Amino acid sequence: MNLESIKQEIVEEFKKREVTLETLEFNKRGQDIVMNYVYSSLNDCNQEVHTAPRSKDPVFLDIASAREIIKFLDDKQIPYTKRNDDFI
């Protein structure tokens, strides 16, 4: 997926009414960045399991691509968090 498609997908995901996208989360894993969509109300127990909204799959980015996406988010004032977890 190219960066323009990712940017468009992010904007569309924040506009959806059936789910509430709170933020994007960037996790550094070595030289790669994993971008996750973080929802506040995705798994409502009252919804039919087969028709309930699903979260978007994580997006794997190189560092340069992640920087470009983060600049886009800053320009659009879209919330995100950065994490750099060390795992044992």
Buried (B, 14 or more C-beta within 10 A) or exposed (E): EEBEEBBEBBEEBBEEEEBEBBBBBBBBEEEEBBBBBBBEEBEEEEEEEEEBBEBBEEBEBEEEBBEBBBEBBEEEEBEBEEEEEEEE
